[in-house]
């Protein structure tokens, strides 16, 4: 009996000891547990906001979390540039001549990446953390505001010097195209400078940038005026539907802001008219064709169209650009097929001509070494 009591007492003591040890271990785990770091919410005592710009990323892997942290910082800058972009509207219109509306957004995205990629060179991953409960990785990307501001200010100073040089060259030369090209480059660099200035406003806790010596809108207006006063573009069309095509090309190029005249090359301008005293500098000339296509389709009639155009510098008689396009359109009747083919041709031809003209005038596109392959077949030939 006594032995049995001792055994029970020993077992009770063992159970008690096991409970104490388990409780102690549990306490160690609890006391040793690391709480969620404060920077997960975007606030860090080690990296105060007046000295650092922070971004936090969360993902199922550490590399993905780090990538999202970088993206969080970049998003802050992109938002500022988007807010600023309305001040550059005149430049955006100028830069996108001849482009379809779907392409026009690309210009702003390019501007954003110009500075953001450079600014993000100053960003690094400051800390990471893994939350075991959810299996999520966290990363904090940070930028030292003082270091980043110094780098951006240096870039702004470089661009200010470039803009001054280009404006000086534009206003001193007598060459019309050189004036246009240097002024346009100055406007473009000024816009890039203003993108960096938008970044500077984000980096500085005061939100203040560095005022430019020139305004984008003012220089763009000066460039538009220079284009209008210095260059006149004429249009000549031969072949089918010549008047309709010529009118469409003129209207399309004017709509894109290019200085096109409706008067025939070689004819006198009306006294006191818009073109009075101006000489045609560039000539857009070409041939268009539309013809029926025999396609075994019981419902639709088809018309094929083609256009071959060149852009000639009248002073030197040098070809400075060329556009060749062709296509086929179908509709319920032959008349409707012709109308559709004519409409599509006008749209595509005008867009290509505007892009080619702007590329040459602004110096972005070199004159072709030779005439590109013709879109139109030889007279008398038929294409399916």
C-alpha atoms as a printed R data frame, in Angstrom:
    type eleno elety resid chain resno       x      y        z
1   ATOM     1    CA   UNK     A     1   0.000  0.000    0.000
2   ATOM     2    CA   UNK     A     2   2.765  2.403    0.987
3   ATOM     3    CA   UNK     A     3   4.652  1.511   -2.188
4   ATOM     4    CA   UNK     A     4   1.588  2.254   -4.293
5   ATOM     5    CA   UNK     A     5   1.183  5.700   -2.674
6   ATOM     6    CA   UNK     A     6   4.851  6.518   -3.321
7   ATOM     7    CA   UNK     A     7   4.464  5.527   -6.992
8   ATOM     8    CA   UNK     A     8   1.433  7.780   -7.388
9   ATOM     9    CA   UNK     A     9   3.265 10.602   -5.659
10  ATOM    10    CA   UNK     A    10   6.286 10.155   -7.953
11  ATOM    11    CA   UNK     A    11   4.073 10.139  -11.049
12  ATOM    12    CA   UNK     A    12   2.272 13.300   -9.890
13  ATOM    13    CA   UNK     A    13   5.601 15.028   -9.366
14  ATOM    14    CA   UNK     A    14   6.695 13.985  -12.881
15  ATOM    15    CA   UNK     A    15   3.478 15.296  -14.403
16  ATOM    16    CA   UNK     A    16   3.879 18.542  -12.448
17  ATOM    17    CA   UNK     A    17   7.467 18.897  -13.623
18  ATOM    18    CA   UNK     A    18   6.437 18.233  -17.221
19  ATOM    19    CA   UNK     A    19   3.764 20.905  -16.922
20  ATOM    20    CA   UNK     A    20   6.250 23.406  -15.488
21  ATOM    21    CA   UNK     A    21   8.768 22.663  -18.246
22  ATOM    22    CA   UNK     A    22   6.086 22.905  -20.932
23  ATOM    23    CA   UNK     A    23   4.865 26.152  -19.485
24  ATOM    24    CA   UNK     A    24   8.389 27.492  -19.322
25  ATOM    25    CA   UNK     A    25   9.077 26.527  -22.933
26  ATOM    26    CA   UNK     A    26   5.803 28.022  -24.020
27  ATOM    27    CA   UNK     A    27   6.703 31.179  -22.202
28  ATOM    28    CA   UNK     A    28  10.071 31.254  -23.932
29  ATOM    29    CA   UNK     A    29   8.402 30.973  -27.293
30  ATOM    30    CA   UNK     A    30   5.900 33.634  -26.403
31  ATOM    31    CA   UNK     A    31   8.478 36.003  -24.937
32  ATOM    32    CA   UNK     A    32  10.882 35.327  -27.824
33  ATOM    33    CA   UNK     A    33   8.273 35.960  -30.533
34  ATOM    34    CA   UNK     A    34   9.194 38.944  -32.722
35  ATOM    35    CA   UNK     A    35   6.309 41.381  -33.197
36  ATOM    36    CA   UNK     A    36   5.437 42.728  -36.646
37  ATOM    37    CA   UNK     A    37   7.934 45.491  -37.542
38  ATOM    38    CA   UNK     A    38   6.447 48.985  -37.681
39  ATOM    39    CA   UNK     A    39   7.716 49.641  -41.207
40  ATOM    40    CA   UNK     A    40   5.124 47.223  -42.620
41  ATOM    41    CA   UNK     A    41   2.713 50.126  -42.262
42  ATOM    42    CA   UNK     A    42   5.181 52.472  -43.973
43  ATOM    43    CA   UNK     A    43   6.622 54.034  -40.798
44  ATOM    44    CA   UNK     A    44  10.104 53.297  -39.491
45  ATOM    45    CA   UNK     A    45  11.971 54.691  -36.487
46  ATOM    46    CA   UNK     A    46  15.296 53.690  -38.051
47  ATOM    47    CA   UNK     A    47  14.448 55.461  -41.320
48  ATOM    48    CA   UNK     A    48  12.451 58.593  -40.450
49  ATOM    49    CA   UNK     A    49  10.261 60.081  -43.233
50  ATOM    50    CA   UNK     A    50  12.057 63.419  -43.195
51  ATOM    51    CA   UNK     A    51  15.243 61.621  -44.292
52  ATOM    52    CA   UNK     A    52  13.953 58.654  -46.280
53  ATOM    53    CA   UNK     A    53  11.261 57.967  -48.835
54  ATOM    54    CA   UNK     A    54   9.918 54.448  -48.243
55  ATOM    55    CA   UNK     A    55   7.886 51.853  -50.114
56  ATOM    56    CA   UNK     A    56   6.700 48.469  -48.838
57  ATOM    57    CA   UNK     A    57   6.101 45.305  -50.858
58  ATOM    58    CA   UNK     A    58   4.358 42.072  -49.859
59  ATOM    59    CA   UNK     A    59   4.427 38.729  -51.698
60  ATOM    60    CA   UNK     A    60   4.844 34.966  -51.302
61  ATOM    61    CA   UNK     A    61   8.565 35.186  -52.048
62  ATOM    62    CA   UNK     A    62  11.272 37.590  -50.992
63  ATOM    63    CA   UNK     A    63  12.319 38.623  -54.559
64  ATOM    64    CA   UNK     A    64   8.707 39.389  -55.481
65  ATOM    65    CA   UNK     A    65   8.245 41.400  -52.284
66  ATOM    66    CA   UNK     A    66  11.407 43.393  -53.062
67  ATOM    67    CA   UNK     A    67  10.191 44.070  -56.605
68  ATOM    68    CA   UNK     A    68   6.868 45.345  -55.290
69  ATOM    69    CA   UNK     A    69   8.661 47.553  -52.780
70  ATOM    70    CA   UNK     A    70  10.599 49.190  -55.618
71  ATOM    71    CA   UNK     A    71   7.344 49.561  -57.551
72  ATOM    72    CA   UNK     A    72   5.720 51.259  -54.561
73  ATOM    73    CA   UNK     A    73   8.425 53.928  -54.579
74  ATOM    74    CA   UNK     A    74   8.205 54.358  -58.351
75  ATOM    75    CA   UNK     A    75   4.420 54.768  -58.122
76  ATOM    76    CA   UNK     A    76   4.850 57.859  -55.948
77  ATOM    77    CA   UNK     A    77   6.943 59.536  -58.637
78  ATOM    78    CA   UNK     A    78   4.685 58.448  -61.488
79  ATOM    79    CA   UNK     A    79   1.651 59.930  -59.748
80  ATOM    80    CA   UNK     A    80   3.410 63.305  -59.500
81  ATOM    81    CA   UNK     A    81   4.406 63.227  -63.179
82  ATOM    82    CA   UNK     A    82   0.857 62.330  -64.245
83  ATOM    83    CA   UNK     A    83  -0.455 65.280  -62.247
84  ATOM    84    CA   UNK     A    84   2.106 67.554  -63.893
85  ATOM    85    CA   UNK     A    85   1.563 66.291  -67.451
86  ATOM    86    CA   UNK     A    86  -1.319 68.661  -68.243
87  ATOM    87    CA   UNK     A    87   1.235 71.490  -68.208
88  ATOM    88    CA   UNK     A    88   2.971 69.768  -71.133
89  ATOM    89    CA   UNK     A    89  -0.143 69.255  -73.235
90  ATOM    90    CA   UNK     A    90   1.093 71.468  -76.058
91  ATOM    91    CA   UNK     A    91   4.325 69.467  -76.249
92  ATOM    92    CA   UNK     A    92   2.422 66.167  -76.199
93  ATOM    93    CA   UNK     A    93   0.365 67.280  -79.207
94  ATOM    94    CA   UNK     A    94   3.494 68.417  -81.034
95  ATOM    95    CA   UNK     A    95   5.391 65.215  -80.301
96  ATOM    96    CA   UNK     A    96   2.600 62.911  -81.435
97  ATOM    97    CA   UNK     A    97   1.874 64.259  -84.899
98  ATOM    98    CA   UNK     A    98   0.799 61.518  -87.236
99  ATOM    99    CA   UNK     A    99   0.362 58.929  -84.488
100 ATOM   100    CA   UNK     A   100  -2.861 57.092  -83.777
101 ATOM   101    CA   UNK     A   101  -4.597 57.926  -80.509
102 ATOM   102    CA   UNK     A   102  -3.587 54.528  -79.084
103 ATOM   103    CA   UNK     A   103   0.083 55.485  -79.518
104 ATOM   104    CA   UNK     A   104  -0.108 58.905  -77.893
105 ATOM   105    CA   UNK     A   105  -0.049 57.605  -74.338
106 ATOM   106    CA   UNK     A   106   3.392 56.126  -75.024
107 ATOM   107    CA   UNK     A   107   4.996 59.584  -74.965
108 ATOM   108    CA   UNK     A   108   4.019 60.196  -71.336
109 ATOM   109    CA   UNK     A   109   5.160 56.710  -70.332
110 ATOM   110    CA   UNK     A   110   8.513 57.365  -72.007
111 ATOM   111    CA   UNK     A   111   8.866 60.642  -70.151
112 ATOM   112    CA   UNK     A   112   8.063 58.912  -66.866
113 ATOM   113    CA   UNK     A   113  10.728 56.252  -67.393
114 ATOM   114    CA   UNK     A   114  13.340 58.871  -68.398
115 ATOM   115    CA   UNK     A   115  13.639 60.178  -64.865
116 ATOM   116    CA   UNK     A   116  12.121 57.424  -62.736
117 ATOM   117    CA   UNK     A   117  14.692 54.850  -63.855
118 ATOM   118    CA   UNK     A   118  17.452 57.290  -62.976
119 ATOM   119    CA   UNK     A   119  15.923 58.278  -59.632
120 ATOM   120    CA   UNK     A   120  15.375 54.641  -58.633
121 ATOM   121    CA   UNK     A   121  19.115 54.083  -58.835
122 ATOM   122    CA   UNK     A   122  19.135 55.723  -55.390
123 ATOM   123    CA   UNK     A   123  16.651 53.190  -53.965
124 ATOM   124    CA   UNK     A   124  17.756 50.048  -52.100
125 ATOM   125    CA   UNK     A   125  16.126 47.377  -49.965
126 ATOM   126    CA   UNK     A   126  16.475 48.529  -46.363
127 ATOM   127    CA   UNK     A   127  14.875 45.600  -44.531
128 ATOM   128    CA   UNK     A   128  12.937 42.356  -45.063
129 ATOM   129    CA   UNK     A   129  10.686 40.267  -42.823
130 ATOM   130    CA   UNK     A   130   8.881 36.930  -43.027
131 ATOM   131    CA   UNK     A   131   5.554 36.407  -41.307
132 ATOM   132    CA   UNK     A   132   5.297 32.703  -40.474
133 ATOM   133    CA   UNK     A   133   1.573 32.814  -39.693
134 ATOM   134    CA   UNK     A   134   0.567 33.896  -43.216
135 ATOM   135    CA   UNK     A   135   3.650 32.722  -45.107
136 ATOM   136    CA   UNK     A   136   4.102 36.242  -46.531
137 ATOM   137    CA   UNK     A   137   7.391 38.024  -47.188
138 ATOM   138    CA   UNK     A   138   7.720 41.772  -46.703
139 ATOM   139    CA   UNK     A   139  10.366 44.142  -48.057
140 ATOM   140    CA   UNK     A   140  10.995 47.825  -47.440
141 ATOM   141    CA   UNK     A   141  12.653 49.885  -50.191
142 ATOM   142    CA   UNK     A   142  14.063 53.253  -49.240
143 ATOM   143    CA   UNK     A   143  15.668 56.315  -50.762
144 ATOM   144    CA   UNK     A   144  17.943 58.729  -48.952
145 ATOM   145    CA   UNK     A   145  16.265 62.061  -49.742
146 ATOM   146    CA   UNK     A   146  19.447 64.163  -49.476
147 ATOM   147    CA   UNK     A   147  21.493 61.936  -51.792
148 ATOM   148    CA   UNK     A   148  18.686 61.651  -54.340
149 ATOM   149    CA   UNK     A   149  18.069 65.407  -54.345
150 ATOM   150    CA   UNK     A   150  21.739 66.070  -55.069
151 ATOM   151    CA   UNK     A   151  21.712 63.678  -58.051
152 ATOM   152    CA   UNK     A   152  18.509 65.176  -59.487
153 ATOM   153    CA   UNK     A   153  19.769 68.756  -59.082
154 ATOM   154    CA   UNK     A   154  22.929 67.852  -61.018
155 ATOM   155    CA   UNK     A   155  20.831 66.438  -63.860
156 ATOM   156    CA   UNK     A   156  18.602 69.533  -63.902
157 ATOM   157    CA   UNK     A   157  21.676 71.771  -64.142
158 ATOM   158    CA   UNK     A   158  22.948 69.743  -67.130
159 ATOM   159    CA   UNK     A   159  19.603 70.044  -68.906
160 ATOM   160    CA   UNK     A   160  19.408 73.798  -68.230
161 ATOM   161    CA   UNK     A   161  22.786 74.230  -69.926
162 ATOM   162    CA   UNK     A   162  21.716 72.104  -72.904
163 ATOM   163    CA   UNK     A   163  18.475 74.052  -73.347
164 ATOM   164    CA   UNK     A   164  20.360 77.372  -73.301
165 ATOM   165    CA   UNK     A   165  22.811 76.141  -75.958
166 ATOM   166    CA   UNK     A   166  20.065 74.844  -78.239
167 ATOM   167    CA   UNK     A   167  18.018 78.024  -77.954
168 ATOM   168    CA   UNK     A   168  21.090 80.116  -78.774
169 ATOM   169    CA   UNK     A   169  21.835 78.008  -81.869
170 ATOM   170    CA   UNK     A   170  18.208 78.173  -82.991
171 ATOM   171    CA   UNK     A   171  18.028 81.960  -82.741
172 ATOM   172    CA   UNK     A   172  21.387 82.656  -84.391
173 ATOM   173    CA   UNK     A   173  21.271 80.419  -87.478
174 ATOM   174    CA   UNK     A   174  19.725 81.440  -90.793
175 ATOM   175    CA   UNK     A   175  18.952 77.856  -91.817
176 ATOM   176    CA   UNK     A   176  15.208 77.336  -91.414
177 ATOM   177    CA   UNK     A   177  15.333 73.635  -90.658
178 ATOM   178    CA   UNK     A   178  18.236 74.099  -88.234
179 ATOM   179    CA   UNK     A   179  16.192 76.727  -86.391
180 ATOM   180    CA   UNK     A   180  13.202 74.435  -86.132
181 ATOM   181    CA   UNK     A   181  15.241 71.408  -85.085
182 ATOM   182    CA   UNK     A   182  17.239 73.170  -82.379
183 ATOM   183    CA   UNK     A   183  14.152 74.841  -80.943
184 ATOM   184    CA   UNK     A   184  12.276 71.554  -80.909
185 ATOM   185    CA   UNK     A   185  15.207 69.824  -79.155
186 ATOM   186    CA   UNK     A   186  15.223 72.617  -76.591
187 ATOM   187    CA   UNK     A   187  11.508 72.094  -75.936
188 ATOM   188    CA   UNK     A   188  12.014 68.352  -75.592
189 ATOM   189    CA   UNK     A   189  14.894 68.746  -73.141
190 ATOM   190    CA   UNK     A   190  12.906 71.318  -71.189
191 ATOM   191    CA   UNK     A   191  10.098 68.792  -70.772
192 ATOM   192    CA   UNK     A   192  12.600 66.184  -69.549
193 ATOM   193    CA   UNK     A   193  13.955 68.800  -67.172
194 ATOM   194    CA   UNK     A   194  10.458 69.413  -65.833
195 ATOM   195    CA   UNK     A   195   9.996 65.669  -65.287
196 ATOM   196    CA   UNK     A   196  13.094 65.696  -63.098
197 ATOM   197    CA   UNK     A   197  11.720 68.774  -61.367
198 ATOM   198    CA   UNK     A   198   8.524 66.846  -60.600
199 ATOM   199    CA   UNK     A   199  10.713 64.135  -59.065
200 ATOM   200    CA   UNK     A   200  12.520 66.754  -56.994
201 ATOM   201    CA   UNK     A   201   9.192 67.879  -55.528
202 ATOM   202    CA   UNK     A   202   8.580 64.323  -54.358
203 ATOM   203    CA   UNK     A   203  12.081 63.895  -52.923
204 ATOM   204    CA   UNK     A   204  12.050 67.154  -50.990
205 ATOM   205    CA   UNK     A   205   9.866 67.192  -47.885
206 ATOM   206    CA   UNK     A   206   8.972 70.811  -48.692
207 ATOM   207    CA   UNK     A   207   7.448 69.715  -52.013
208 ATOM   208    CA   UNK     A   208   9.309 72.506  -53.813
209 ATOM   209    CA   UNK     A   209  11.188 72.179  -57.075
210 ATOM   210    CA   UNK     A   210  13.557 74.478  -58.962
211 ATOM   211    CA   UNK     A   211  11.830 77.031  -61.203
212 ATOM   212    CA   UNK     A   212  12.914 76.853  -64.872
213 ATOM   213    CA   UNK     A   213  14.152 79.807  -66.909
214 ATOM   214    CA   UNK     A   214  11.643 78.957  -69.677
215 ATOM   215    CA   UNK     A   215   8.137 77.536  -69.841
216 ATOM   216    CA   UNK     A   216   7.226 74.547  -71.995
217 ATOM   217    CA   UNK     A   217   4.060 76.220  -73.277
218 ATOM   218    CA   UNK     A   218   5.901 79.393  -74.304
219 ATOM   219    CA   UNK     A   219   8.649 77.580  -76.216
220 ATOM   220    CA   UNK     A   220   6.118 75.283  -77.878
221 ATOM   221    CA   UNK     A   221   4.152 78.321  -79.045
222 ATOM   222    CA   UNK     A   222   7.395 79.819  -80.394
223 ATOM   223    CA   UNK     A   223   8.090 76.588  -82.272
224 ATOM   224    CA   UNK     A   224   4.592 76.530  -83.758
225 ATOM   225    CA   UNK     A   225   5.014 80.109  -84.906
226 ATOM   226    CA   UNK     A   226   8.414 79.313  -86.409
227 ATOM   227    CA   UNK     A   227   6.952 76.365  -88.309
228 ATOM   228    CA   UNK     A   228   4.106 78.448  -89.665
229 ATOM   229    CA   UNK     A   229   6.324 81.345  -90.739
230 ATOM   230    CA   UNK     A   230   9.315 79.384  -92.036
231 ATOM   231    CA   UNK     A   231   7.929 76.328  -93.804
232 ATOM   232    CA   UNK     A   232   5.197 75.806  -96.371
233 ATOM   233    CA   UNK     A   233   4.268 72.316  -97.588
234 ATOM   234    CA   UNK     A   234   2.524 71.744 -100.917
235 ATOM   235    CA   UNK     A   235   0.552 68.681 -102.033
236 ATOM   236    CA   UNK     A   236   0.211 67.181 -105.532
237 ATOM   237    CA   UNK     A   237  -1.815 64.046 -106.308
238 ATOM   238    CA   UNK     A   238  -2.229 62.144 -109.584
239 ATOM   239    CA   UNK     A   239  -4.228 59.061 -110.517
240 ATOM   240    CA   UNK     A   240  -7.719 58.125 -109.317
241 ATOM   241    CA   UNK     A   241  -9.921 60.254 -107.058
242 ATOM   242    CA   UNK     A   242  -7.206 62.914 -107.114
243 ATOM   243    CA   UNK     A   243  -9.218 65.846 -105.745
244 ATOM   244    CA   UNK     A   244 -10.769 63.831 -102.937
245 ATOM   245    CA   UNK     A   245  -7.405 62.387 -101.927
246 ATOM   246    CA   UNK     A   246  -5.576 65.705 -102.201
247 ATOM   247    CA   UNK     A   247  -8.191 67.433 -100.064
248 ATOM   248    CA   UNK     A   248  -8.058 64.660  -97.471
249 ATOM   249    CA   UNK     A   249  -4.251 64.744  -97.298
250 ATOM   250    CA   UNK     A   250  -4.192 68.546  -96.905
251 ATOM   251    CA   UNK     A   251  -6.871 68.483  -94.207
252 ATOM   252    CA   UNK     A   252  -5.156 65.627  -92.369
253 ATOM   253    CA   UNK     A   253  -1.740 67.289  -92.359
254 ATOM   254    CA   UNK     A   254  -3.202 70.617  -91.255
255 ATOM   255    CA   UNK     A   255  -5.066 68.822  -88.475
256 ATOM   256    CA   UNK     A   256  -1.737 67.425  -87.308
257 ATOM   257    CA   UNK     A   257  -0.391 70.969  -87.102
258 ATOM   258    CA   UNK     A   258   1.837 70.901  -90.172
259 ATOM   259    CA   UNK     A   259   2.027 74.100  -92.277
260 ATOM   260    CA   UNK     A   260   0.340 72.904  -95.503
261 ATOM   261    CA   UNK     A   261  -0.913 75.194  -98.262
262 ATOM   262    CA   UNK     A   262  -3.938 74.447 -100.428
263 ATOM   263    CA   UNK     A   263  -2.592 76.397 -103.408
264 ATOM   264    CA   UNK     A   264  -0.891 74.591 -106.242
265 ATOM   265    CA   UNK     A   265   2.877 74.581 -106.356
266 ATOM   266    CA   UNK     A   266   4.086 77.316 -108.711
267 ATOM   267    CA   UNK     A   267   0.850 79.313 -108.505
268 ATOM   268    CA   UNK     A   268   0.766 82.795 -107.055
269 ATOM   269    CA   UNK     A   269  -0.627 83.283 -103.578
270 ATOM   270    CA   UNK     A   270  -3.586 85.608 -103.283
271 ATOM   271    CA   UNK     A   271  -2.472 89.111 -102.240
272 ATOM   272    CA   UNK     A   272  -3.027 89.560  -98.515
273 ATOM   273    CA   UNK     A   273  -3.841 85.867  -98.118
274 ATOM   274    CA   UNK     A   274  -2.483 83.509  -95.496
275 ATOM   275    CA   UNK     A   275   0.267 82.266  -97.846
276 ATOM   276    CA   UNK     A   276   1.119 85.696  -99.229
277 ATOM   277    CA   UNK     A   277   4.883 86.166  -99.500
278 ATOM   278    CA   UNK     A   278   5.655 82.535  -98.556
279 ATOM   279    CA   UNK     A   279   7.525 80.079 -100.745
280 ATOM   280    CA   UNK     A   280   6.732 76.372 -100.756
281 ATOM   281    CA   UNK     A   281   9.686 74.568  -99.179
282 ATOM   282    CA   UNK     A   282   8.544 70.933  -99.263
283 ATOM   283    CA   UNK     A   283   6.357 69.116 -101.770
284 ATOM   284    CA   UNK     A   284   4.314 66.007 -101.039
285 ATOM   285    CA   UNK     A   285   3.545 64.372 -104.369
286 ATOM   286    CA   UNK     A   286   2.289 60.981 -105.392
287 ATOM   287    CA   UNK     A   287  -0.131 58.758 -107.245
288 ATOM   288    CA   UNK     A   288  -3.160 56.794 -106.056
289 ATOM   289    CA   UNK     A   289  -5.108 53.962 -107.690
290 ATOM   290    CA   UNK     A   290  -8.362 52.143 -106.953
291 ATOM   291    CA   UNK     A   291  -9.621 49.175 -108.967
292 ATOM   292    CA   UNK     A   292 -12.144 46.359 -108.695
293 ATOM   293    CA   UNK     A   293 -10.894 42.961 -107.587
294 ATOM   294    CA   UNK     A   294 -12.546 39.805 -108.837
295 ATOM   295    CA   UNK     A   295 -13.047 37.749 -105.662
296 ATOM   296    CA   UNK     A   296 -15.446 34.760 -105.621
297 ATOM   297    CA   UNK     A   297 -17.650 36.114 -102.835
298 ATOM   298    CA   UNK     A   298 -21.438 36.113 -103.402
299 ATOM   299    CA   UNK     A   299 -22.079 38.800 -100.751
300 ATOM   300    CA   UNK     A   300 -19.288 41.360 -101.024
301 ATOM   301    CA   UNK     A   301 -17.655 43.454 -103.719
302 ATOM   302    CA   UNK     A   302 -13.964 44.236 -103.313
303 ATOM   303    CA   UNK     A   303 -11.765 47.186 -104.259
304 ATOM   304    CA   UNK     A   304  -7.990 47.330 -103.981
305 ATOM   305    CA   UNK     A   305  -6.198 50.612 -103.365
306 ATOM   306    CA   UNK     A   306  -2.590 51.739 -103.448
307 ATOM   307    CA   UNK     A   307  -0.631 54.954 -102.985
308 ATOM   308    CA   UNK     A   308   2.985 55.904 -103.646
309 ATOM   309    CA   UNK     A   309   4.184 59.277 -102.350
310 ATOM   310    CA   UNK     A   310   7.505 61.046 -101.971
311 ATOM   311    CA   UNK     A   311   8.408 64.209 -100.086
312 ATOM   312    CA   UNK     A   312  10.764 66.491 -101.985
313 ATOM   313    CA   UNK     A   313  12.828 69.455 -100.823
314 ATOM   314    CA   UNK     A   314  11.991 71.902 -103.635
315 ATOM   315    CA   UNK     A   315  15.190 73.915 -103.214
316 ATOM   316    CA   UNK     A   316  17.514 70.956 -103.722
317 ATOM   317    CA   UNK     A   317  15.082 68.617 -105.515
318 ATOM   318    CA   UNK     A   318  16.181 65.945 -103.047
319 ATOM   319    CA   UNK     A   319  13.781 63.264 -101.861
320 ATOM   320    CA   UNK     A   320  13.581 63.533  -98.061
321 ATOM   321    CA   UNK     A   321  10.829 61.003  -97.371
322 ATOM   322    CA   UNK     A   322   8.677 58.330  -99.013
323 ATOM   323    CA   UNK     A   323   5.429 56.546  -98.144
324 ATOM   324    CA   UNK     A   324   3.919 53.571  -99.997
325 ATOM   325    CA   UNK     A   325   0.744 51.901  -98.778
326 ATOM   326    CA   UNK     A   326  -1.834 49.527 -100.172
327 ATOM   327    CA   UNK     A   327  -4.812 47.463  -99.129
328 ATOM   328    CA   UNK     A   328  -8.110 45.847 -100.023
329 ATOM   329    CA   UNK     A   329 -11.590 46.680  -98.741
330 ATOM   330    CA   UNK     A   330 -14.940 44.984  -99.264
331 ATOM   331    CA   UNK     A   331 -18.597 45.985  -98.952
332 ATOM   332    CA   UNK     A   332 -22.062 45.015 -100.114
333 ATOM   333    CA   UNK     A   333 -21.941 47.104 -103.292
334 ATOM   334    CA   UNK     A   334 -19.148 48.267 -105.575
335 ATOM   335    CA   UNK     A   335 -19.860 51.928 -104.748
336 ATOM   336    CA   UNK     A   336 -19.705 51.294 -101.010
337 ATOM   337    CA   UNK     A   337 -16.490 49.301 -101.437
338 ATOM   338    CA   UNK     A   338 -14.889 52.228 -103.294
339 ATOM   339    CA   UNK     A   339 -16.021 54.671 -100.607
340 ATOM   340    CA   UNK     A   340 -14.616 52.470  -97.852
341 ATOM   341    CA   UNK     A   341 -11.314 51.923  -99.690
342 ATOM   342    CA   UNK     A   342 -10.988 55.659 -100.253
343 ATOM   343    CA   UNK     A   343 -11.672 56.398  -96.579
344 ATOM   344    CA   UNK     A   344  -9.171 53.839  -95.291
345 ATOM   345    CA   UNK     A   345  -6.522 54.998  -97.765
346 ATOM   346    CA   UNK     A   346  -6.952 58.626  -96.733
347 ATOM   347    CA   UNK     A   347  -6.603 57.782  -93.043
348 ATOM   348    CA   UNK     A   348  -3.547 55.537  -93.376
349 ATOM   349    CA   UNK     A   349  -1.820 57.693  -95.972
350 ATOM   350    CA   UNK     A   350  -2.307 60.900  -93.989
351 ATOM   351    CA   UNK     A   351  -1.004 59.317  -90.799
352 ATOM   352    CA   UNK     A   352   2.140 57.983  -92.493
353 ATOM   353    CA   UNK     A   353   2.802 61.226  -94.353
354 ATOM   354    CA   UNK     A   354   2.412 63.286  -91.170
355 ATOM   355    CA   UNK     A   355   4.819 61.033  -89.292
356 ATOM   356    CA   UNK     A   356   7.356 61.095  -92.131
357 ATOM   357    CA   UNK     A   357   7.138 64.856  -92.579
358 ATOM   358    CA   UNK     A   358   7.484 65.532  -88.863
359 ATOM   359    CA   UNK     A   359  10.421 63.110  -88.671
360 ATOM   360    CA   UNK     A   360  12.273 64.958  -91.419
361 ATOM   361    CA   UNK     A   361  11.423 68.487  -90.282
362 ATOM   362    CA   UNK     A   362  12.479 67.755  -86.689
363 ATOM   363    CA   UNK     A   363  15.580 65.824  -87.687
364 ATOM   364    CA   UNK     A   364  14.421 62.511  -86.208
365 ATOM   365    CA   UNK     A   365  14.415 60.695  -89.539
366 ATOM   366    CA   UNK     A   366  17.156 60.579  -92.166
367 ATOM   367    CA   UNK     A   367  16.163 60.883  -95.844
368 ATOM   368    CA   UNK     A   368  15.851 57.446  -97.491
369 ATOM   369    CA   UNK     A   369  18.807 56.280  -99.552
370 ATOM   370    CA   UNK     A   370  16.470 55.122 -102.312
371 ATOM   371    CA   UNK     A   371  12.805 55.045 -103.219
372 ATOM   372    CA   UNK     A   372  11.057 52.177 -101.377
373 ATOM   373    CA   UNK     A   373   9.264 49.447 -103.364
374 ATOM   374    CA   UNK     A   374   6.082 50.788 -104.964
375 ATOM   375    CA   UNK     A   375   2.719 49.708 -103.598
376 ATOM   376    CA   UNK     A   376   0.974 50.283 -106.915
377 ATOM   377    CA   UNK     A   377   1.455 47.783 -109.750
378 ATOM   378    CA   UNK     A   378   2.647 48.986 -113.116
379 ATOM   379    CA   UNK     A   379   0.002 50.616 -115.261
380 ATOM   380    CA   UNK     A   380  -1.998 47.901 -116.951
381 ATOM   381    CA   UNK     A   381  -1.139 45.306 -114.320
382 ATOM   382    CA   UNK     A   382  -3.782 43.807 -112.103
383 ATOM   383    CA   UNK     A   383  -3.339 42.632 -108.544
384 ATOM   384    CA   UNK     A   384  -5.709 40.386 -106.654
